[in-house]
Protein backbone atom coordinates (compact mmCIF):
# COMPACT_ATOMS: atom_id res chain seq x y z
CA UNK A 1 0.00 0.00 0.00
CA UNK A 2 1.41 3.42 -0.94
CA UNK A 3 1.63 6.39 1.39
CA UNK A 4 -1.08 8.13 -0.62
CA UNK A 5 -3.46 5.24 -0.24
CA UNK A 6 -2.81 4.97 3.49
CA UNK A 7 -3.82 8.53 4.15
CA UNK A 8 -6.56 8.95 1.57
CA UNK A 9 -10.32 8.82 2.27
CA UNK A 10 -10.60 6.14 -0.44
CA UNK A 11 -8.46 3.65 1.53
CA UNK A 12 -10.41 0.47 2.43
CA UNK A 13 -11.99 0.70 5.87
CA UNK A 14 -10.48 -2.63 6.90
CA UNK A 15 -6.94 -1.52 6.02
CA UNK A 16 -6.79 1.99 7.42
CA UNK A 17 -7.48 1.02 11.06
CA UNK A 18 -4.73 -1.65 10.89
CA UNK A 19 -2.21 0.96 9.77
CA UNK A 20 -3.32 3.42 12.44
CA UNK A 21 -3.19 0.68 15.08
CA UNK A 22 0.36 -0.21 14.09
CA UNK A 23 1.47 3.42 14.36
CA UNK A 24 -0.06 3.90 17.82
CA UNK A 25 1.33 0.57 19.02
CA UNK A 26 4.81 1.58 17.85
CA UNK A 27 4.50 4.72 19.94
CA UNK A 28 4.03 2.59 23.05
CA UNK A 29 7.24 0.76 22.18
CA UNK A 30 8.93 4.17 22.22
CA UNK A 31 7.37 4.83 25.63
CA UNK A 32 9.08 1.70 26.98
CA UNK A 33 12.38 2.92 25.55
CA UNK A 34 12.03 6.30 27.25
CA UNK A 35 11.16 4.71 30.60
CA UNK A 36 14.19 2.46 30.25
CA UNK A 37 16.43 5.55 30.27
CA UNK A 38 15.65 5.98 33.97
CA UNK A 39 14.32 2.64 35.23
CA UNK A 40 16.29 -0.61 34.98
CA UNK A 41 15.09 -4.15 35.55
CA UNK A 42 11.35 -3.55 35.96
CA UNK A 43 10.11 -4.37 32.47
CA UNK A 44 7.11 -6.31 33.80
CA UNK A 45 5.96 -3.37 35.91
CA UNK A 46 6.38 -0.99 32.95
CA UNK A 47 4.19 -3.26 30.82
CA UNK A 48 1.65 -3.51 33.62
CA UNK A 49 1.35 0.25 33.94
CA UNK A 50 0.91 0.61 30.18
CA UNK A 51 -1.82 -2.03 30.24
CA UNK A 52 -3.55 -0.18 33.09
CA UNK A 53 -3.49 3.04 31.07
CA UNK A 54 -4.86 1.29 27.99
CA UNK A 55 -7.62 -0.33 30.03
CA UNK A 56 -8.33 2.83 32.04
CA UNK A 57 -7.63 1.11 35.37
CA UNK A 58 -5.73 1.81 38.56
CA UNK A 59 -2.52 0.12 39.74
CA UNK A 60 -1.23 -1.00 43.11
CA UNK A 61 2.58 -1.24 43.15
CA UNK A 62 3.97 -3.41 45.92
CA UNK A 63 7.66 -3.73 46.71
CA UNK A 64 10.32 -3.10 49.32
CA UNK A 65 11.79 0.42 49.51
CA UNK A 66 14.28 1.29 46.81
CA UNK A 67 13.01 -0.72 43.82
CA UNK A 68 12.03 2.41 41.82
CA UNK A 69 8.25 2.35 42.35
CA UNK A 70 7.95 6.14 42.51
CA UNK A 71 10.56 6.72 39.80
CA UNK A 72 8.71 4.35 37.49
CA UNK A 73 5.45 6.28 37.72
CA UNK A 74 7.15 9.66 37.35
CA UNK A 75 9.11 8.53 34.29
CA UNK A 76 6.08 6.98 32.61
CA UNK A 77 4.00 10.13 33.06
CA UNK A 78 6.79 12.20 31.54
CA UNK A 79 7.10 9.87 28.54
CA UNK A 80 3.34 10.18 28.00
CA UNK A 81 3.21 13.95 28.49
CA UNK A 82 0.61 13.51 31.23
CA UNK A 83 0.20 15.65 34.32
CA UNK A 84 1.09 13.83 37.51
CA UNK A 85 0.92 14.74 41.18
CA UNK A 86 2.41 12.90 44.13
CA UNK A 87 0.84 12.60 47.56
CA UNK A 88 2.85 11.17 50.45
CA UNK A 89 0.26 9.36 52.53
CA UNK A 90 0.81 9.81 56.26
CA UNK A 91 -1.24 9.07 59.40
CA UNK A 92 -2.30 12.72 59.73
CA UNK A 93 -3.39 13.19 56.09
CA UNK A 94 -7.00 14.33 55.82
CA UNK A 95 -9.48 13.54 52.98
CA UNK A 96 -9.56 17.20 51.93
CA UNK A 97 -5.79 17.12 51.48
CA UNK A 98 -6.37 14.68 48.62
CA UNK A 99 -9.67 15.68 47.04
CA UNK A 100 -9.68 19.40 47.80
CA UNK A 101 -11.78 21.55 50.10
CA UNK A 102 -13.79 24.76 50.37
CA UNK A 103 -11.75 27.76 51.46
CA UNK A 104 -13.30 31.05 52.57
CA UNK A 105 -12.29 33.96 50.35
CA UNK A 106 -12.51 37.14 52.42
CA UNK A 107 -12.28 39.36 49.32
CA UNK A 108 -15.55 38.12 47.86
CA UNK A 109 -17.12 36.86 51.07
CA UNK A 110 -17.74 33.39 49.71
CA UNK A 111 -16.32 29.90 49.92
CA UNK A 112 -14.18 28.88 46.98
CA UNK A 113 -13.21 25.32 46.06
CA UNK A 114 -9.50 24.68 46.12
CA UNK A 115 -8.76 21.56 44.07
CA UNK A 116 -6.65 18.85 45.65
CA UNK A 117 -3.88 16.82 43.98
CA UNK A 118 -6.45 14.26 42.80
CA UNK A 119 -7.22 16.61 39.91
CA UNK A 120 -4.49 15.26 37.64
CA UNK A 121 -3.95 12.52 35.06
CA UNK A 122 -1.80 10.19 37.15
CA UNK A 123 -2.09 10.43 40.93
CA UNK A 124 0.91 8.86 42.64
CA UNK A 125 -0.39 7.75 46.03
CA UNK A 126 2.86 6.98 47.82
CA UNK A 127 2.59 4.47 50.69
CA UNK A 128 -1.19 4.45 50.58
CA UNK A 129 -1.36 2.00 53.49
CA UNK A 130 0.16 4.57 55.88
CA UNK A 131 -2.97 6.72 56.03
CA UNK A 132 -6.15 5.92 58.03
CA UNK A 133 -9.20 4.33 56.35
CA UNK A 134 -11.08 7.65 56.34
CA UNK A 135 -8.52 9.19 54.00
CA UNK A 136 -8.14 5.99 51.98
CA UNK A 137 -11.90 6.02 51.42
CA UNK A 138 -11.69 9.56 50.04
CA UNK A 139 -10.22 8.02 46.90
CA UNK A 140 -13.08 5.56 46.35
CA UNK A 141 -15.37 7.94 44.48
CA UNK A 142 -12.49 9.31 42.44
CA UNK A 143 -11.31 5.82 41.46
CA UNK A 144 -14.75 4.44 40.60
CA UNK A 145 -16.66 7.44 39.25
CA UNK A 146 -13.79 9.69 38.09
CA UNK A 147 -15.32 12.55 40.03
CA UNK A 148 -15.16 14.27 43.42
CA UNK A 149 -18.16 15.47 45.45
CA UNK A 150 -17.60 18.34 47.86
CA UNK A 151 -20.42 20.11 49.68
CA UNK A 152 -23.03 18.70 47.32
CA UNK A 153 -21.23 19.72 44.13
CA UNK A 154 -19.77 17.14 41.77
CA UNK A 155 -16.54 17.95 39.97
CA UNK A 156 -15.27 15.75 37.16
CA UNK A 157 -11.64 14.66 37.13
CA UNK A 158 -9.36 15.12 34.10
CA UNK A 159 -9.27 12.50 31.35
CA UNK A 160 -7.36 10.23 31.56
CA UNK A 161 -7.21 9.64 35.31
CA UNK A 162 -5.59 6.72 37.09
CA UNK A 163 -4.29 6.14 40.60
CA UNK A 164 -0.87 4.51 40.92
CA UNK A 165 -0.54 3.60 44.59
CA UNK A 166 2.53 2.14 46.27
CA UNK A 167 2.85 0.13 49.44
CA UNK A 168 5.60 -1.63 51.36
CA UNK A 169 4.77 -5.31 52.03
CA UNK A 170 7.20 -5.85 54.92
CA UNK A 171 6.21 -3.06 57.33
CA UNK A 172 3.11 -3.36 59.50
CA UNK A 173 3.71 -0.83 62.26
CA UNK A 174 1.82 2.40 61.60
CA UNK A 175 0.02 0.98 58.56
CA UNK A 176 -3.65 0.45 57.70
CA UNK A 177 -4.57 -2.49 55.50
CA UNK A 178 -6.60 -1.47 52.46
CA UNK A 179 -10.21 -2.71 52.73
CA UNK A 180 -11.44 -5.28 50.21
CA UNK A 181 -13.78 -2.74 48.58
CA UNK A 182 -10.86 -0.46 47.77
CA UNK A 183 -8.52 -3.25 46.68
CA UNK A 184 -11.19 -4.31 44.20
CA UNK A 185 -10.97 -0.86 42.55
CA UNK A 186 -7.39 -1.54 41.45
CA UNK A 187 -7.21 -3.17 38.05
CA UNK A 188 -3.74 -4.60 38.69
CA UNK A 189 -1.48 -5.39 41.60
CA UNK A 190 2.12 -5.40 40.40
CA UNK A 191 4.89 -6.84 42.55
CA UNK A 192 8.28 -5.21 42.04
CA UNK A 193 11.16 -7.47 43.03
CA UNK A 194 14.81 -6.72 43.63
CA UNK A 195 16.43 -6.48 40.16
CA UNK A 196 18.70 -9.19 38.80
CA UNK A 197 22.45 -8.85 39.36
CA UNK A 198 23.16 -7.50 35.86
CA UNK A 199 20.38 -4.92 36.23
CA UNK A 200 21.64 -3.85 39.64
CA UNK A 201 25.14 -3.42 38.21
CA UNK A 202 23.61 -1.21 35.51
CA UNK A 203 21.82 0.87 38.17
CA UNK A 204 25.09 1.48 40.02
CA UNK A 205 26.94 2.17 36.77
CA UNK A 206 24.43 4.88 35.86
CA UNK A 207 24.63 6.32 39.37
CA UNK A 208 28.43 6.43 39.17
CA UNK A 209 28.13 8.26 35.85
CA UNK A 210 26.03 10.98 37.51
CA UNK A 211 22.45 9.84 36.93
CA UNK A 212 20.03 11.75 39.17
CA UNK A 213 16.58 10.15 39.49
CA UNK A 214 15.16 13.56 40.45
CA UNK A 215 16.23 15.08 37.13
CA UNK A 216 14.52 13.11 34.37
CA UNK A 217 15.24 15.82 31.82
CA UNK A 218 18.98 15.35 32.30
CA UNK A 219 18.47 11.60 31.85
CA UNK A 220 17.10 12.33 28.39
CA UNK A 221 13.54 11.16 29.06
CA UNK A 222 11.24 12.89 26.58
CA UNK A 223 7.54 12.74 25.76
CA UNK A 224 6.68 10.46 22.84
CA UNK A 225 2.90 10.26 23.33
CA UNK A 226 0.14 12.48 24.71
CA UNK A 227 -3.41 12.18 26.04
CA UNK A 228 -4.87 12.21 22.52
CA UNK A 229 -2.64 9.33 21.46
CA UNK A 230 -3.58 7.40 24.58
CA UNK A 231 -7.28 7.97 23.87
CA UNK A 232 -6.80 6.65 20.32
CA UNK A 233 -5.11 3.54 21.69
CA UNK A 234 -7.88 3.01 24.25
CA UNK A 235 -10.47 3.18 21.47
CA UNK A 236 -8.60 0.50 19.54
CA UNK A 237 -8.29 -1.71 22.63
CA UNK A 238 -12.07 -1.54 23.08
CA UNK A 239 -12.48 -3.05 19.60
CA UNK A 240 -10.37 -6.14 20.36
CA UNK A 241 -12.61 -9.17 19.96
CA UNK A 242 -13.54 -11.80 22.55
CA UNK A 243 -15.13 -15.09 21.56
CA UNK A 244 -17.89 -16.73 23.63
CA UNK A 245 -15.51 -19.60 24.51
CA UNK A 246 -12.88 -17.28 25.96
CA UNK A 247 -15.51 -15.30 27.89
CA UNK A 248 -16.85 -18.57 29.32
CA UNK A 249 -13.27 -19.54 30.20
CA UNK A 250 -12.86 -16.36 32.28
CA UNK A 251 -16.13 -17.10 34.10
CA UNK A 252 -15.04 -20.69 34.79
CA UNK A 253 -11.75 -19.44 36.26
CA UNK A 254 -13.60 -17.01 38.52
CA UNK A 255 -16.05 -19.66 39.70
CA UNK A 256 -13.12 -21.95 40.49
CA UNK A 257 -11.70 -19.33 42.87
CA UNK A 258 -15.01 -19.27 44.76
CA UNK A 259 -15.00 -23.05 45.12
CA UNK A 260 -11.38 -23.43 46.27
CA UNK A 261 -11.17 -24.78 49.86
CA UNK A 262 -8.32 -22.36 50.62
CA UNK A 263 -10.24 -19.27 49.52
CA UNK A 264 -12.56 -17.30 51.80
CA UNK A 265 -13.62 -14.76 49.17
CA UNK A 266 -13.28 -15.48 45.47
CA UNK A 267 -13.29 -13.24 42.42
CA UNK A 268 -16.41 -11.11 41.86
CA UNK A 269 -18.03 -10.22 38.51
CA UNK A 270 -16.09 -6.95 38.67
CA UNK A 271 -12.95 -9.06 38.73
CA UNK A 272 -13.97 -10.99 35.61
CA UNK A 273 -14.65 -7.71 33.80
CA UNK A 274 -11.25 -6.42 34.89
CA UNK A 275 -9.53 -9.55 33.55
CA UNK A 276 -11.32 -9.17 30.22
CA UNK A 277 -10.23 -5.52 29.94
CA UNK A 278 -6.61 -6.29 30.82
CA UNK A 279 -6.51 -9.24 28.41
CA UNK A 280 -7.81 -7.00 25.62
CA UNK A 281 -5.05 -4.45 26.31
CA UNK A 282 -2.39 -7.18 26.34
CA UNK A 283 -3.76 -8.68 23.11
CA UNK A 284 -3.69 -5.25 21.43
CA UNK A 285 -0.10 -4.65 22.51
CA UNK A 286 0.80 -7.97 20.90
CA UNK A 287 -0.99 -7.11 17.66
CA UNK A 288 -3.86 -9.58 18.10
CA UNK A 289 -7.36 -8.79 16.85
CA UNK A 290 -8.98 -10.94 19.56
CA UNK A 291 -8.06 -12.28 22.97
CA UNK A 292 -7.02 -15.89 23.42
CA UNK A 293 -6.69 -18.07 26.53
CA UNK A 294 -2.97 -17.22 26.52
CA UNK A 295 -3.77 -13.52 26.95
CA UNK A 296 -6.16 -14.34 29.79
CA UNK A 297 -3.59 -16.50 31.57
CA UNK A 298 -0.87 -13.87 31.19
CA UNK A 299 -2.99 -11.26 32.97
CA UNK A 300 -4.69 -13.49 35.56
CA UNK A 301 -2.17 -13.12 38.39
CA UNK A 302 -1.77 -9.31 38.36
CA UNK A 303 -5.52 -8.79 37.94
CA UNK A 304 -6.76 -11.29 40.53
CA UNK A 305 -4.00 -11.71 43.13
CA UNK A 306 -5.42 -8.90 45.29
CA UNK A 307 -9.03 -9.97 44.77
CA UNK A 308 -8.66 -13.44 46.30
CA UNK A 309 -8.99 -13.49 50.09
CA UNK A 310 -7.52 -16.62 51.67
CA UNK A 311 -8.78 -18.46 54.72
CA UNK A 312 -6.68 -17.90 57.88
CA UNK A 313 -5.63 -21.55 58.07
CA UNK A 314 -4.36 -21.40 54.47
CA UNK A 315 -2.29 -18.31 55.24
CA UNK A 316 -0.80 -20.05 58.30
CA UNK A 317 0.28 -22.90 56.04
CA UNK A 318 2.11 -20.43 53.80
CA UNK A 319 -0.32 -20.62 50.90
CA UNK A 320 -0.34 -17.52 48.67
CA UNK A 321 -2.99 -16.17 46.34
CA UNK A 322 -0.54 -16.55 43.43
CA UNK A 323 -0.10 -20.27 44.12
CA UNK A 324 -3.88 -20.75 44.34
CA UNK A 325 -4.42 -18.97 41.03
CA UNK A 326 -1.68 -20.97 39.30
CA UNK A 327 -3.28 -24.17 40.53
CA UNK A 328 -6.68 -23.05 39.23
CA UNK A 329 -5.21 -22.28 35.80
CA UNK A 330 -3.91 -25.84 35.65
CA UNK A 331 -7.26 -27.33 36.68
CA UNK A 332 -9.74 -25.36 34.57
CA UNK A 333 -10.15 -26.69 31.04
CA UNK A 334 -8.77 -24.39 28.37
CA UNK A 335 -10.97 -23.86 25.28
CA UNK A 336 -9.29 -24.95 22.07
Secondary structure, 3 states (H helix, E strand, C coil): CCHHHHHCCCCCHHHHHHHHHHHHHHHHHHHHHHHHCCCCCCHHHHHHHHHHHHHCCEEEEECCCCCCHHHHHHHHHHHCCCCEEEEECCCCCCHHHHHEEEEEECCCCEEEEEECCCCCCEEEEECHHHCCHHHHHHHHHHHHHCEEEECCEEEECCCCCEEEEEECCCCCCCCCCCCHHHHCCEEEEEECCCCCHHHHHHHHHHHHCCCCCCCCCCCCCCCCCCHHHHHHHHHHHHCCECCHHHHHHHHHHHHHHHHCCCEEECCCHHHHHHHHHHHHHHHHHCCCCECCHHHHHHHHHHHHCCCCEECHHHHHCCCCHHHHHHHHHHHCCCCC
